[in-house]
Amino acid sequence: MSDTPPDRLSVNPASPHYDADILARGVGIKFKGEEKTNVDEYCVSEGWVRLAVGKAVDRKGNALTVKLQGPVEPYFQSGVAEGEPEA
């Protein structure tokens, strides 16, 4: 696995951009220089994040989100994924 997070990632299992292995490793997001903990999906190349809005959900149980434009900086929170040998 590389040391850089993917260009686009989602926490929703129904999304084609969902990757459980990468999410298990822990991905942090800095949006416009601020740490965000409520990110539902992001895209670095297009420069946007989709943030969950409170605890509201739609009728299918998905979190309501808002899409914001700006610089996105994803990073791995842990240096080594679980199960991988340390170098």
N, C-alpha and C positions, 0 to 999 in steps of 0.2 A: 504494500500500500504506500502511496506517495505521501510526502510531508505537506502537500498543499491540498486544501479542501476543494471539492468540485466547483465548477462555475455556477451550477444551479443545484439546489437541494431543497427538499420539502420534508416536513415531519408527518404529513398525511399519508398513510399506507395506500390509499387509493390513487395517489399521484404517480405519474410515470417517472418523476424525479426523486422518488423515495428510495433511500438506501439504508437499510437497517445496520449494516456493518459500520458505515461511516458515522451514523448517529450514535452507535454504541461507543465509539471512540471519543465522542464529545466534541461538538463544534460550537464555538463561540462566534458572535457577530458584533462587529463595531459598525454602526451606521451613523454617518456624519460625525465620527469621532467619539460617539457615546456607546457604551456597552448596552445591548438590548437583550432581554431575556424572554421576550414574548414573540419571537420571530417564528412564523408558521412556514414561510418559504422565502428564499432569496435568489437573486440572479446578479452576479457580479458584472458580466458583460453588458447587460441592459441597464444596470444601476438602479435596482429597486429591491425593496423588501416588502413582505406582506406580514403585517402585525396583527395578532389577535386583539380584539377590542373587548376588554373586560371578560366576564364569564358568560356572555350572551352566546347562544347557539341557534342555528337555523332548525328547521323542522326535521332535518336528517341527522341532527346531532353534531354537525360540524361547527367549529368556532366561527363567529363573524369576524371578518378581517378588513383591514384597510391597507391599500397599496401606496407606499411612499417612495418617491424618487430621490436619489442621492448616492453618494459614494458608499459602497459596501465592502467591508474588509472581514472575510471569514478567516478563522484560525482554529487549530485543534487545541482544546483545553488541556489535554494530557499529552505528554511527550511520546509515550509508547502505548499502543493499544493492548488490551488485555489478551493474553495468550501469545504475544509476540516476544521473542527474546530481546533483552536489552543489548545494545551494542557497546 
